[in-house]
Amino acid sequence: MLLGQSIFQSVLTRLKEEEKDDEEASPEGPDFRIRGLGAGFLTPDGRPAASEADAGSYLDYLYEWPASEPDAQTPQADISPEAVKVEKPPEKPVMPAHLMRLTEEEIAEDLAISPKDSEASLNEKRRQFAKLNHPDRIEPDFRDNATVRMKTANLLIDRAISSLYWR
């Protein structure tokens, strides 16, 4: 207790005194703004004068920006056919052959699981298989096949790992 007050009460008293001092000592001084930030914000009494200058400088900058479209004054005869690039439609992706192998037997053959495999080697085979077949790494058109392959491979590897413990 300080001077008959608890610590909490003394802190509140000191904060109120500091608040009064701040109100008395802070006359309306210069406005410290970062140029450009006020341009997009409105205040309740309208747009401040500093923001109008910011918007003007922004528009001046846009005027100097090179035009992306040719002007009407530019003669079109100066453009050679070689200079004009014609975009070809993107070629449709071709499905890799391994994504057509969807049966358990074919996927087991791709995994090459043997009874001699340890848990570490099976997990490594899972990672290697995922590098080639994970749906996130495949074109969107072929993701369904990749999902089926990954589900089947995970099932086969999980069976092989669980069989390790029952031997």
TIPA-927079 format. One record per residue (C-alpha): x, y, z; residue in one letter; residue number from 1. Coordinates in steps of 0.25 Angstrom, whole numbers, plus 5000, padded with zeros to 4 digits. Layout:
REM residues N
<atom><u>X</u><v>Y</v><w>Z</w><residu>A</residu><num>NUM</num></atom>
...
END
This chain:
REM residues 167
<atom><u>5000</u><v>5000</v><w>5000</w><residu>M</residu><num>1</num></atom>
<atom><u>5005</u><v>5014</v><w>4996</w><residu>L</residu><num>2</num></atom>
<atom><u>5000</u><v>5026</v><w>5004</w><residu>L</residu><num>3</num></atom>
<atom><u>4988</u><v>5018</v><w>5008</w><residu>G</residu><num>4</num></atom>
<atom><u>4984</u><v>5013</v><w>4995</w><residu>Q</residu><num>5</num></atom>
<atom><u>4986</u><v>4999</v><w>4989</w><residu>S</residu><num>6</num></atom>
<atom><u>4995</u><v>4997</v><w>4977</w><residu>I</residu><num>7</num></atom>
<atom><u>4984</u><v>4996</v><w>4967</w><residu>F</residu><num>8</num></atom>
<atom><u>4978</u><v>5009</v><w>4972</w><residu>Q</residu><num>9</num></atom>
<atom><u>4991</u><v>5016</v><w>4972</w><residu>S</residu><num>10</num></atom>
<atom><u>4993</u><v>5012</v><w>4957</w><residu>V</residu><num>11</num></atom>
<atom><u>4979</u><v>5017</v><w>4953</w><residu>L</residu><num>12</num></atom>
<atom><u>4982</u><v>5030</v><w>4960</w><residu>T</residu><num>13</num></atom>
<atom><u>4995</u><v>5032</v><w>4953</w><residu>R</residu><num>14</num></atom>
<atom><u>4989</u><v>5028</v><w>4939</w><residu>L</residu><num>15</num></atom>
<atom><u>4978</u><v>5038</v><w>4941</w><residu>K</residu><num>16</num></atom>
<atom><u>4988</u><v>5049</v><w>4944</w><residu>E</residu><num>17</num></atom>
<atom><u>4996</u><v>5045</v><w>4932</w><residu>E</residu><num>18</num></atom>
<atom><u>4984</u><v>5046</v><w>4923</w><residu>E</residu><num>19</num></atom>
<atom><u>4980</u><v>5060</v><w>4928</w><residu>K</residu><num>20</num></atom>
<atom><u>4995</u><v>5064</v><w>4925</w><residu>D</residu><num>21</num></atom>
<atom><u>4994</u><v>5059</v><w>4911</w><residu>D</residu><num>22</num></atom>
<atom><u>4981</u><v>5066</v><w>4908</w><residu>E</residu><num>23</num></atom>
<atom><u>4987</u><v>5079</v><w>4913</w><residu>E</residu><num>24</num></atom>
<atom><u>5000</u><v>5077</v><w>4906</w><residu>A</residu><num>25</num></atom>
<atom><u>4996</u><v>5073</v><w>4893</w><residu>S</residu><num>26</num></atom>
<atom><u>4992</u><v>5085</v><w>4884</w><residu>P</residu><num>27</num></atom>
<atom><u>4988</u><v>5081</v><w>4870</w><residu>E</residu><num>28</num></atom>
<atom><u>5001</u><v>5080</v><w>4864</w><residu>G</residu><num>29</num></atom>
<atom><u>5006</u><v>5075</v><w>4850</w><residu>P</residu><num>30</num></atom>
<atom><u>5000</u><v>5063</v><w>4844</w><residu>D</residu><num>31</num></atom>
<atom><u>5010</u><v>5052</v><w>4843</w><residu>F</residu><num>32</num></atom>
<atom><u>5006</u><v>5043</v><w>4831</w><residu>R</residu><num>33</num></atom>
<atom><u>5012</u><v>5034</v><w>4822</w><residu>I</residu><num>34</num></atom>
<atom><u>5010</u><v>5038</v><w>4808</w><residu>R</residu><num>35</num></atom>
<atom><u>5001</u><v>5030</v><w>4800</w><residu>G</residu><num>36</num></atom>
<atom><u>4993</u><v>5023</v><w>4811</w><residu>L</residu><num>37</num></atom>
<atom><u>4982</u><v>5034</v><w>4813</w><residu>G</residu><num>38</num></atom>
<atom><u>4978</u><v>5033</v><w>4798</w><residu>A</residu><num>39</num></atom>
<atom><u>4969</u><v>5021</v><w>4800</w><residu>G</residu><num>40</num></atom>
<atom><u>4963</u><v>5024</v><w>4813</w><residu>F</residu><num>41</num></atom>
<atom><u>4951</u><v>5034</v><w>4816</w><residu>L</residu><num>42</num></atom>
<atom><u>4949</u><v>5041</v><w>4830</w><residu>T</residu><num>43</num></atom>
<atom><u>4936</u><v>5044</v><w>4836</w><residu>P</residu><num>44</num></atom>
<atom><u>4937</u><v>5059</v><w>4831</w><residu>D</residu><num>45</num></atom>
<atom><u>4942</u><v>5056</v><w>4817</w><residu>G</residu><num>46</num></atom>
<atom><u>4955</u><v>5053</v><w>4810</w><residu>R</residu><num>47</num></atom>
<atom><u>4967</u><v>5060</v><w>4817</w><residu>P</residu><num>48</num></atom>
<atom><u>4975</u><v>5070</v><w>4808</w><residu>A</residu><num>49</num></atom>
<atom><u>4988</u><v>5062</v><w>4809</w><residu>A</residu><num>50</num></atom>
<atom><u>4981</u><v>5050</v><w>4802</w><residu>S</residu><num>51</num></atom>
<atom><u>4977</u><v>5058</v><w>4790</w><residu>E</residu><num>52</num></atom>
<atom><u>4991</u><v>5061</v><w>4788</w><residu>A</residu><num>53</num></atom>
<atom><u>4994</u><v>5046</v><w>4789</w><residu>D</residu><num>54</num></atom>
<atom><u>4983</u><v>5043</v><w>4779</w><residu>A</residu><num>55</num></atom>
<atom><u>4989</u><v>5053</v><w>4769</w><residu>G</residu><num>56</num></atom>
<atom><u>5003</u><v>5048</v><w>4770</w><residu>S</residu><num>57</num></atom>
<atom><u>4997</u><v>5034</v><w>4767</w><residu>Y</residu><num>58</num></atom>
<atom><u>4990</u><v>5038</v><w>4755</w><residu>L</residu><num>59</num></atom>
<atom><u>5002</u><v>5046</v><w>4750</w><residu>D</residu><num>60</num></atom>
<atom><u>5010</u><v>5033</v><w>4751</w><residu>Y</residu><num>61</num></atom>
<atom><u>4999</u><v>5025</v><w>4743</w><residu>L</residu><num>62</num></atom>
<atom><u>5000</u><v>5036</v><w>4732</w><residu>Y</residu><num>63</num></atom>
<atom><u>5015</u><v>5032</v><w>4730</w><residu>E</residu><num>64</num></atom>
<atom><u>5012</u><v>5017</v><w>4730</w><residu>W</residu><num>65</num></atom>
<atom><u>5014</u><v>5011</v><w>4716</w><residu>P</residu><num>66</num></atom>
<atom><u>5001</u><v>5008</v><w>4709</w><residu>A</residu><num>67</num></atom>
<atom><u>4998</u><v>4993</v><w>4707</w><residu>S</residu><num>68</num></atom>
<atom><u>4989</u><v>4996</v><w>4695</w><residu>E</residu><num>69</num></atom>
<atom><u>4994</u><v>5002</v><w>4682</w><residu>P</residu><num>70</num></atom>
<atom><u>4990</u><v>5017</v><w>4681</w><residu>D</residu><num>71</num></atom>
<atom><u>4980</u><v>5020</v><w>4669</w><residu>A</residu><num>72</num></atom>
<atom><u>4991</u><v>5030</v><w>4664</w><residu>Q</residu><num>73</num></atom>
<atom><u>5001</u><v>5018</v><w>4662</w><residu>T</residu><num>74</num></atom>
<atom><u>5001</u><v>5013</v><w>4648</w><residu>P</residu><num>75</num></atom>
<atom><u>4997</u><v>4998</v><w>4648</w><residu>Q</residu><num>76</num></atom>
<atom><u>5005</u><v>4995</v><w>4635</w><residu>A</residu><num>77</num></atom>
<atom><u>5018</u><v>4996</v><w>4643</w><residu>D</residu><num>78</num></atom>
<atom><u>5015</u><v>4983</v><w>4650</w><residu>I</residu><num>79</num></atom>
<atom><u>5021</u><v>4971</v><w>4643</w><residu>S</residu><num>80</num></atom>
<atom><u>5014</u><v>4957</v><w>4643</w><residu>P</residu><num>81</num></atom>
<atom><u>5026</u><v>4951</v><w>4650</w><residu>E</residu><num>82</num></atom>
<atom><u>5025</u><v>4961</v><w>4662</w><residu>A</residu><num>83</num></atom>
<atom><u>5011</u><v>4957</v><w>4665</w><residu>V</residu><num>84</num></atom>
<atom><u>5011</u><v>4944</v><w>4673</w><residu>K</residu><num>85</num></atom>
<atom><u>4999</u><v>4935</v><w>4671</w><residu>V</residu><num>86</num></atom>
<atom><u>4996</u><v>4927</v><w>4684</w><residu>E</residu><num>87</num></atom>
<atom><u>4993</u><v>4913</v><w>4681</w><residu>K</residu><num>88</num></atom>
<atom><u>4983</u><v>4906</v><w>4690</w><residu>P</residu><num>89</num></atom>
<atom><u>4990</u><v>4897</v><w>4701</w><residu>P</residu><num>90</num></atom>
<atom><u>4992</u><v>4883</v><w>4697</w><residu>E</residu><num>91</num></atom>
<atom><u>4983</u><v>4873</v><w>4704</w><residu>K</residu><num>92</num></atom>
<atom><u>4992</u><v>4865</v><w>4714</w><residu>P</residu><num>93</num></atom>
<atom><u>4994</u><v>4850</v><w>4711</w><residu>V</residu><num>94</num></atom>
<atom><u>4992</u><v>4841</v><w>4722</w><residu>M</residu><num>95</num></atom>
<atom><u>5005</u><v>4833</v><w>4727</w><residu>P</residu><num>96</num></atom>
<atom><u>5004</u><v>4818</v><w>4724</w><residu>A</residu><num>97</num></atom>
<atom><u>5006</u><v>4815</v><w>4739</w><residu>H</residu><num>98</num></atom>
<atom><u>4993</u><v>4822</v><w>4743</w><residu>L</residu><num>99</num></atom>
<atom><u>4985</u><v>4812</v><w>4734</w><residu>M</residu><num>100</num></atom>
<atom><u>4989</u><v>4801</v><w>4743</w><residu>R</residu><num>101</num></atom>
<atom><u>4978</u><v>4801</v><w>4754</w><residu>L</residu><num>102</num></atom>
<atom><u>4976</u><v>4787</v><w>4758</w><residu>T</residu><num>103</num></atom>
<atom><u>4982</u><v>4782</v><w>4771</w><residu>E</residu><num>104</num></atom>
<atom><u>4991</u><v>4772</v><w>4764</w><residu>E</residu><num>105</num></atom>
<atom><u>4997</u><v>4782</v><w>4755</w><residu>E</residu><num>106</num></atom>
<atom><u>5000</u><v>4792</v><w>4767</w><residu>I</residu><num>107</num></atom>
<atom><u>5006</u><v>4781</v><w>4775</w><residu>A</residu><num>108</num></atom>
<atom><u>5015</u><v>4778</v><w>4763</w><residu>E</residu><num>109</num></atom>
<atom><u>5019</u><v>4793</v><w>4762</w><residu>D</residu><num>110</num></atom>
<atom><u>5022</u><v>4793</v><w>4777</w><residu>L</residu><num>111</num></atom>
<atom><u>5030</u><v>4780</v><w>4777</w><residu>A</residu><num>112</num></atom>
<atom><u>5026</u><v>4776</v><w>4791</w><residu>I</residu><num>113</num></atom>
<atom><u>5033</u><v>4763</v><w>4796</w><residu>S</residu><num>114</num></atom>
<atom><u>5032</u><v>4755</v><w>4809</w><residu>P</residu><num>115</num></atom>
<atom><u>5046</u><v>4759</v><w>4812</w><residu>K</residu><num>116</num></atom>
<atom><u>5043</u><v>4774</v><w>4813</w><residu>D</residu><num>117</num></atom>
<atom><u>5044</u><v>4781</v><w>4826</w><residu>S</residu><num>118</num></atom>
<atom><u>5036</u><v>4792</v><w>4831</w><residu>E</residu><num>119</num></atom>
<atom><u>5046</u><v>4803</v><w>4827</w><residu>A</residu><num>120</num></atom>
<atom><u>5047</u><v>4797</v><w>4813</w><residu>S</residu><num>121</num></atom>
<atom><u>5032</u><v>4797</v><w>4812</w><residu>L</residu><num>122</num></atom>
<atom><u>5031</u><v>4811</v><w>4816</w><residu>N</residu><num>123</num></atom>
<atom><u>5042</u><v>4815</v><w>4806</w><residu>E</residu><num>124</num></atom>
<atom><u>5034</u><v>4808</v><w>4795</w><residu>K</residu><num>125</num></atom>
<atom><u>5022</u><v>4816</v><w>4799</w><residu>R</residu><num>126</num></atom>
<atom><u>5029</u><v>4829</v><w>4798</w><residu>R</residu><num>127</num></atom>
<atom><u>5035</u><v>4825</v><w>4784</w><residu>Q</residu><num>128</num></atom>
<atom><u>5022</u><v>4821</v><w>4779</w><residu>F</residu><num>129</num></atom>
<atom><u>5015</u><v>4834</v><w>4784</w><residu>A</residu><num>130</num></atom>
<atom><u>5026</u><v>4842</v><w>4777</w><residu>K</residu><num>131</num></atom>
<atom><u>5021</u><v>4837</v><w>4764</w><residu>L</residu><num>132</num></atom>
<atom><u>5006</u><v>4835</v><w>4767</w><residu>N</residu><num>133</num></atom>
<atom><u>5001</u><v>4845</v><w>4777</w><residu>H</residu><num>134</num></atom>
<atom><u>4989</u><v>4852</v><w>4772</w><residu>P</residu><num>135</num></atom>
<atom><u>4995</u><v>4866</v><w>4775</w><residu>D</residu><num>136</num></atom>
<atom><u>5006</u><v>4864</v><w>4766</w><residu>R</residu><num>137</num></atom>
<atom><u>4997</u><v>4859</v><w>4754</w><residu>I</residu><num>138</num></atom>
<atom><u>4989</u><v>4867</v><w>4744</w><residu>E</residu><num>139</num></atom>
<atom><u>4975</u><v>4870</v><w>4748</w><residu>P</residu><num>140</num></atom>
<atom><u>4969</u><v>4861</v><w>4737</w><residu>D</residu><num>141</num></atom>
<atom><u>4976</u><v>4848</v><w>4743</w><residu>F</residu><num>142</num></atom>
<atom><u>4975</u><v>4851</v><w>4758</w><residu>R</residu><num>143</num></atom>
<atom><u>4964</u><v>4840</v><w>4759</w><residu>D</residu><num>144</num></atom>
<atom><u>4973</u><v>4829</v><w>4754</w><residu>N</residu><num>145</num></atom>
<atom><u>4985</u><v>4834</v><w>4763</w><residu>A</residu><num>146</num></atom>
<atom><u>4975</u><v>4834</v><w>4775</w><residu>T</residu><num>147</num></atom>
<atom><u>4971</u><v>4820</v><w>4773</w><residu>V</residu><num>148</num></atom>
<atom><u>4986</u><v>4816</v><w>4771</w><residu>R</residu><num>149</num></atom>
<atom><u>4990</u><v>4823</v><w>4784</w><residu>M</residu><num>150</num></atom>
<atom><u>4978</u><v>4817</v><w>4792</w><residu>K</residu><num>151</num></atom>
<atom><u>4981</u><v>4803</v><w>4787</w><residu>T</residu><num>152</num></atom>
<atom><u>4996</u><v>4804</v><w>4789</w><residu>A</residu><num>153</num></atom>
<atom><u>4994</u><v>4809</v><w>4803</w><residu>N</residu><num>154</num></atom>
<atom><u>4985</u><v>4798</v><w>4806</w><residu>L</residu><num>155</num></atom>
<atom><u>4995</u><v>4788</v><w>4801</w><residu>L</residu><num>156</num></atom>
<atom><u>5007</u><v>4794</v><w>4808</w><residu>I</residu><num>157</num></atom>
<atom><u>4998</u><v>4794</v><w>4821</w><residu>D</residu><num>158</num></atom>
<atom><u>4995</u><v>4780</v><w>4820</w><residu>R</residu><num>159</num></atom>
<atom><u>5009</u><v>4776</v><w>4818</w><residu>A</residu><num>160</num></atom>
<atom><u>5013</u><v>4784</v><w>4830</w><residu>I</residu><num>161</num></atom>
<atom><u>5002</u><v>4778</v><w>4839</w><residu>S</residu><num>162</num></atom>
<atom><u>5006</u><v>4764</v><w>4834</w><residu>S</residu><num>163</num></atom>
<atom><u>5021</u><v>4766</v><w>4839</w><residu>L</residu><num>164</num></atom>
<atom><u>5015</u><v>4766</v><w>4853</w><residu>Y</residu><num>165</num></atom>
<atom><u>5007</u><v>4753</v><w>4851</w><residu>W</residu><num>166</num></atom>
<atom><u>5019</u><v>4745</v><w>4846</w><residu>R</residu><num>167</num></atom>
END
